[in-house]
Amino acid sequence: MKNRILLLILAIFIISYAISQENPTVPSVNLKTLEGQTINTSSFSNDGNFYLISFWATWCKPCRKELSTITEILR
């Protein structure tokens, strides 16, 4: 439960920081893909589109439901 709260606070901080900037950008963060590769968010270029970064776990039922909903919306 503490981990979820911490991740939620972190996500809110990152989003509010990006929105508060005159030229909103994603902060530079290293992320690991499902394939095990490390990528940095500074390499993203949105070309007018948006990015959704969701932190989740396979054992988390609400997380799995969220991923299913996101998949439905993006189709």
C-alpha positions as CSV (number, residue, x, y, z in Angstrom):
1,M,0.0,0.0,0.0
2,K,2.8,2.4,0.8
3,N,4.4,1.7,-2.5
4,R,1.2,2.6,-4.4
5,I,0.9,5.8,-2.5
6,L,4.6,6.7,-3.2
7,L,4.2,5.9,-6.9
8,L,1.0,8.0,-7.0
9,I,2.7,10.9,-5.4
10,L,5.7,10.6,-7.8
11,A,3.4,10.4,-10.8
12,I,1.5,13.5,-9.6
13,F,4.8,15.4,-9.1
14,I,6.1,14.5,-12.5
15,I,2.8,15.4,-14.2
16,S,2.5,18.7,-12.3
17,Y,6.1,19.6,-13.1
18,A,5.6,18.9,-16.8
19,I,2.4,20.9,-16.9
20,S,3.9,23.9,-15.1
21,Q,6.6,24.3,-17.7
22,E,6.1,26.8,-20.5
23,N,7.3,24.1,-22.9
24,P,6.1,20.9,-21.2
25,T,8.5,18.0,-21.5
26,V,8.9,14.7,-19.7
27,P,11.7,14.8,-17.1
28,S,14.8,12.8,-17.9
29,V,14.3,9.3,-16.3
30,N,15.8,5.9,-17.1
31,L,13.1,3.2,-17.5
32,K,13.4,-0.5,-18.2
33,T,11.3,-2.0,-20.9
34,L,9.6,-5.4,-20.7
35,E,12.4,-6.7,-22.8
36,G,15.0,-5.6,-20.3
37,Q,16.4,-2.6,-22.3
38,T,17.0,0.7,-20.5
39,I,15.6,3.8,-22.2
40,N,15.7,7.4,-21.2
41,T,12.5,9.6,-21.4
42,S,14.6,12.5,-22.8
43,S,14.8,10.5,-26.1
44,F,11.0,10.7,-26.5
45,S,9.7,13.1,-29.1
46,N,5.9,13.4,-29.0
47,D,5.3,15.0,-32.4
48,G,2.1,16.5,-31.0
49,N,0.9,13.2,-29.4
50,F,0.8,12.4,-25.8
51,Y,2.6,9.8,-23.7
52,L,1.0,7.8,-20.9
53,I,3.5,6.3,-18.5
54,S,1.9,3.9,-16.0
55,F,3.7,2.1,-13.2
56,W,2.0,-1.2,-12.5
57,A,2.5,-4.7,-11.3
58,T,1.2,-8.0,-12.6
59,W,0.0,-9.0,-9.1
60,C,-2.1,-5.8,-8.7
61,K,-5.8,-6.4,-9.7
62,P,-6.5,-2.6,-10.1
63,C,-3.3,-2.2,-12.2
64,R,-4.4,-5.0,-14.6
65,K,-7.9,-3.5,-14.9
66,E,-6.2,-0.1,-15.7
67,L,-4.1,-1.7,-18.4
68,S,-7.2,-3.4,-19.9
69,T,-9.0,0.0,-20.0
70,I,-6.0,1.8,-21.5
71,T,-5.8,-1.0,-24.2
72,E,-9.5,-0.6,-25.0
73,I,-9.2,3.2,-25.3
74,L,-6.1,3.1,-27.5
75,R,-7.6,0.6,-30.0
